[in-house]
Amino acid sequence: MATSAPRLASPERGLLLQFDAEGKELLRFAVAPELSGLYPDFGDYASAERLAAVDVNGDGREELSWLAKHYFFPSAIEVWWQTPESQAETLFINSGHLSGVTWADLDGDGRREAVTAGFNNRLGYQNIAAIVDGPPGPGGL
């Protein structure tokens, strides 16, 4: 996997790209397509940060998780399910600036929850903390 994370210099969205051993591109998708819809004035500048491999749904296979952030405010927690469709899903969108995400099975059900915290914006008007129940798998939101 590789990421493209434009900030202010590019009109393109941040992208996740998968390549095979010879460097052939296998797939590509926007890191946070929902941010573009919800924040049309600047959603295209989202970047993928803090990539992590974690078994979100307890099936024994690791999924790719990342925190998609805009340069200014909105953030999203996303998961890429390694399936034949290579599906990416958004678990949580926050209008503010999330500083990170940690995955933990807090309720003992075998699936991990996303634990995140941040600020309403970089000026810190309002704190946010959230525990987001992980989905059972692709299409399970």
N, C-alpha and C positions, 0 to 999 in steps of 0.2 A: 504494500500500500504506500501511496505517496500523497501528500497534501499540497494544495496550492492555496495560499492564504493572502489574497490581495487586501490591501488596506485602503488608502486613498488614491493610489495611482492608477488603478485599473477599474474599468466598468464591469468586469466579469465577477461572477460569484466565486466564493471559495469552493474548491472542488476536492473530492476524494477520488483518487485514481488507483486502479489495481492493474499491475503488470505481471506478465509471466516471466519465466527465467530468461527469455531472449529479449525482454524489453517491450514486447507487444502489449499494447493497451487492451485490457480485458473488459473494463467497465469504468464509467465515471458518473458521478452524481454530485449535485450541489450539497454543501455541508448543512445548510439550513434553509430549504426552500420555503418553509412557513414564515421565516423572518421577512423574506421578500414580500410576501402577501400582506402580512400584518403591518410592516413598516416599509411601505413602498418607496419612501424618499431616500432611504439609505440601507435597506435590507440586503442589497446585492453585495455589500462589502463585508459580509460575515466571514470569519475565518474559523478553521478547526484547530482547537488547542487541547492540550492534555489528552492525547490519544492513549487509550488503555485497552488491553486485552483482558476480558473478564467473563466468566461463565455467569451471565445474568440470570438465565432461567433454570439453572441446575441440571441441564441435560448432558453435562460432561464435555461440551464443546465451548470454547471461548468465542465470545462475540467481540466486535470492535466497538468501543464506546468513546465518545468525545464530547467536549464542551464546545459548542458553536457560539462565537461571540462576535458582536458587532464592535467596531472601534469605539463607539460611544456607549450605547446602553443595552439593547435587548440581547438575551442569551438563551440558549436552548441546550438541553441534554438529549443526545441522540445515540442510537444503537444501530449498527450494521449487522444484520443476520446473514451469516454465510450459508445461503441456500442457493438452489439453482437460479432463483430470481435475483439474488444478491440485493435484498431489500433493506433500505434504511428507514428507520422510523424515529419520530420525535416523541420523547417521553414527557418533556416539560418545557414550557416556554415562560420566561420571566421578562418583564419589561425593563428590569434593571440589570446590573452587572454582576453575574455570578463569578465567584472567585475560584471555584473548584467543585469537583464531584468525587465522592467516595462510594463504593459499592459494598454492602454488607447485608447478610441475611439476619435481619433484626427480629423477625417473628418465627423463625425456625421452620418455615414451609419449604425450604430448599431453593427458593428463588431469592435473588438479592434485590434490595431496595437501593435506589439512588439517594444519597444524602448530600445536600448542597447548601451553600450559604453565600451571601453576598450583600450588596447594597442596592438601593433603589436606583441610584446612579453614582457616578464617581465622586459627587460632592457629599454622598453619604446621608441623604435626607432620611432614609428609612432602611433598617436592616431587614433581611429576609433569611429564613431558614426553612427548608422543606425536605420532607421524606417522601419520595415518590415510589409507589409500589411498581416493581418491574413487571413487564408483560410476560405472559406465558410463552410467547414466541412470535414469529412473523405473523402479522395480521391480527394479533391478539389484543390490540389496544382497544 
